[in-house]
Amino acid sequence: GQRMSATGLLIFDLDGTLFRTDSVTVPAVQSSFVDYGLPAPPRETILPLIGTPGDDLRPWVQKRCPEHLVDELCEEIGRRELALVAREGRLYRGVRDTLAGLRTAGYQIALCTNGGTDYVRRVVGAHDLGEFLDASRNRNSALDTKPAMVRSILAELDGRPAVVIGDRLADIKAAHDNGLSAIAAGYGYGT
């Protein structure tokens, strides 16, 4: 819910900023490949995928497996990721305490992520993040770019100043495209 006289608005990315996505994506990709009789891609080659739009997965998989398996393998990876979110998924250390402290200090908090709806719902639900969020935007189509999603959050919530916090260049650009400052999460998966 929207509270009056918010101190400011903090727009957080999810993957590589709040959620340690490698805890689900790496095992999901590796076990899927192995179960399809393919060599498990090394962790280092999987990490750059994290936090990018879901449509980036297909060309990545395509380079690493026979054409007839691409769609099936992509679906399997997605299924396994969802299954692992509650069991293996981890927030970064201190995330819950930090969000709770920011709420108490009067900040509005929003989530802005390239993750798909089922995935985001699963992460938010499994890790009880919903209680901290005033708004959430995630990618449902190619129109849901980071700048567009940030713009939509700014229209919904009145907390100012607003800042975007994320681990990828796309997060920084989304902030700048909307005239906002950005805070880079240097511990995430971006370069």
Beta strands, then each sheet from edge to edge (+ up, - down):
strand 1: 9-12
strand 2: 19-20
strand 3: 90-91
strand 4: 108-113
strand 5: 135-138
strand 6: 162-166
strand 7: 181-184
sheet 1: 5+ 4+ 1+ 6+ 7+
sheet 2: 2+ 3-
end
